[in-house]
Amino acid sequence: MAKLQLTLHNDADTQACGRLLGSTCPLPLVIGLQGDLGAGKTTLSQGIGAGFGVIGYMPSPTFTLINEYQTSRGILYHLDLYRLNSLDELFDLGLEEMLSLPNSLMIVEWIDRFDWLVGPPRVDLKLGHLLSGRSLEIKDPEHYWPDLGDLLQTWQS
């Protein structure tokens, strides 16, 4: 699957889709999230976190820039790059160390601000507003997650 488009009808759909992603993702992985303000990036991130094994509420890292969670599957890093303005700020977060861990999942909101970000394999998720719900476009150009398309099509039906 190189590209797939889904419709998420509400926050419950967005959370459920995220839980599926978080529970099945290969590691290490960077999930890059794109979308306008209010498109559902944090809601999807919270679902991914729950599926990955995060217990409790997962707040947006808008002001902290990064939140770290230890789970039975590994370490989840949740980053929000909206407030960053330079490469120095990005690398001051310890990005190189995070990218080098084999059992890590990194969810990066506003990845399009630093679109060149690479490291472990990366899958991009773009959320958009619809009249009723939101769209989710998934890009996996390197086919790192080969069964993702089948999983999501089965989930949506």
C-alpha positions as CSV (number, residue, x, y, z in Angstrom):
1,M,0.0,0.0,0.0
2,A,1.5,3.3,-1.1
3,K,-1.5,5.5,-0.4
4,L,-5.0,4.9,1.1
5,Q,-7.8,7.3,1.9
6,L,-10.4,6.8,4.6
7,T,-13.4,8.7,6.0
8,L,-13.6,9.1,9.8
9,H,-17.1,10.1,10.8
10,N,-16.4,11.4,14.3
11,D,-13.9,11.4,17.2
12,A,-14.8,7.8,18.2
13,D,-13.9,6.7,14.6
14,T,-10.7,8.7,14.8
15,Q,-9.8,7.1,18.2
16,A,-10.7,3.6,17.0
17,C,-8.6,4.0,13.9
18,G,-5.7,5.2,16.0
19,R,-6.0,2.3,18.4
20,L,-5.7,-0.1,15.5
21,L,-2.6,1.8,14.2
22,G,-1.0,1.8,17.6
23,S,-1.6,-1.9,18.3
24,T,-0.3,-3.1,15.0
25,C,2.5,-0.8,14.0
26,P,6.0,-2.2,13.3
27,L,8.9,-0.7,15.3
28,P,10.8,1.5,15.0
29,L,8.4,3.9,13.3
30,V,7.8,7.6,12.8
31,I,4.2,8.5,12.2
32,G,4.1,12.0,10.7
33,L,0.8,13.8,11.2
34,Q,-0.3,16.7,9.0
35,G,-3.5,18.7,8.9
36,D,-5.0,22.1,9.7
37,L,-5.8,23.2,13.2
38,G,-8.6,21.2,14.6
39,A,-8.3,18.4,12.0
40,G,-7.9,15.7,14.6
41,K,-4.1,15.2,14.9
42,T,-4.2,15.0,18.7
43,T,-7.4,12.8,18.8
44,L,-5.7,10.4,16.4
45,S,-2.5,10.5,18.4
46,Q,-4.4,9.6,21.6
47,G,-5.9,6.6,19.9
48,I,-2.5,5.5,18.6
49,G,-1.1,5.9,22.1
50,A,-4.0,3.8,23.6
51,G,-3.3,1.1,21.1
52,F,0.4,1.2,21.8
53,G,-0.3,0.7,25.5
54,V,-0.3,4.2,27.0
55,I,-2.5,4.1,30.2
56,G,-4.5,7.3,31.0
57,Y,-4.9,10.6,29.3
58,M,-2.4,11.6,26.6
59,P,-2.4,15.5,26.4
60,S,-1.3,17.4,23.4
61,P,2.4,18.3,23.6
62,T,1.8,21.8,22.1
63,F,3.5,23.6,25.0
64,T,5.8,20.9,26.2
65,L,6.9,20.0,22.7
66,I,7.4,16.4,23.5
67,N,5.8,13.8,25.8
68,E,7.4,10.4,26.5
69,Y,5.5,7.2,27.5
70,Q,6.9,3.9,28.5
71,T,4.7,0.9,27.5
72,S,5.0,-2.8,27.3
73,R,5.6,-2.5,23.5
74,G,8.4,0.2,23.9
75,I,8.7,3.9,24.1
76,L,6.2,6.3,22.5
77,Y,7.4,9.8,21.8
78,H,4.7,12.3,21.0
79,L,6.0,15.5,19.5
80,D,4.3,18.7,18.3
81,L,6.5,20.8,16.0
82,Y,4.1,23.7,15.5
83,R,6.0,26.1,17.8
84,L,9.5,25.2,16.6
85,N,11.2,27.7,14.3
86,S,14.7,26.2,13.7
87,L,16.7,23.0,13.3
88,D,18.6,23.8,16.5
89,E,15.3,23.8,18.5
90,L,14.4,20.5,16.9
91,F,17.7,18.8,17.7
92,D,17.7,20.2,21.2
93,L,14.8,17.9,21.9
94,G,17.2,14.9,21.7
95,L,15.7,13.8,18.3
96,E,18.8,11.8,17.3
97,E,18.7,9.7,20.4
98,M,15.0,9.1,20.0
99,L,15.3,8.0,16.4
100,S,18.1,5.5,17.2
101,L,16.0,3.3,19.6
102,P,14.8,0.1,18.0
103,N,11.6,-0.2,20.1
104,S,10.3,3.3,19.6
105,L,7.2,4.8,18.1
106,M,7.4,8.5,17.4
107,I,4.2,10.4,16.6
108,V,5.1,13.8,15.1
109,E,2.3,16.4,14.8
110,W,3.0,19.2,12.2
111,I,5.7,17.1,10.6
112,D,5.3,19.2,7.5
113,R,7.1,22.0,9.2
114,F,10.3,19.8,9.0
115,D,9.2,17.5,6.2
116,W,12.7,16.2,5.5
117,L,12.7,14.5,8.9
118,V,13.7,10.9,8.5
119,G,15.1,8.2,10.7
120,P,13.3,4.9,11.3
121,P,10.8,4.1,8.6
122,R,8.1,6.7,8.3
123,V,4.4,6.6,7.5
124,D,2.5,9.9,6.9
125,L,-1.1,10.5,7.9
126,K,-2.9,13.6,6.6
127,L,-6.1,14.6,8.2
128,G,-8.6,17.0,6.6
129,H,-12.0,18.5,7.4
130,L,-15.1,17.1,5.7
131,L,-18.7,18.3,6.0
132,S,-19.4,15.3,8.3
133,G,-16.2,14.1,9.9
134,R,-12.7,14.0,8.6
135,S,-10.6,12.5,5.9
136,L,-7.5,10.5,6.6
137,E,-4.9,9.9,3.9
138,I,-2.2,7.5,4.6
139,K,1.1,7.3,2.7
140,D,3.6,4.5,3.1
141,P,5.8,4.9,0.0
142,E,8.5,2.5,1.2
143,H,5.9,-0.2,2.0
144,Y,7.3,-0.5,5.5
145,W,3.9,-1.5,6.9
146,P,2.7,-4.0,4.1
147,D,-0.5,-5.1,5.8
148,L,-1.7,-1.7,6.8
149,G,-4.0,-1.2,3.8
150,D,-5.7,-4.5,4.4
151,L,-6.1,-3.8,8.1
152,L,-7.7,-0.5,7.6
153,Q,-10.0,-1.6,4.8
154,T,-11.2,-4.4,7.0
155,W,-11.7,-2.1,9.9
156,Q,-13.7,0.5,7.8
157,S,-16.1,-2.1,6.4
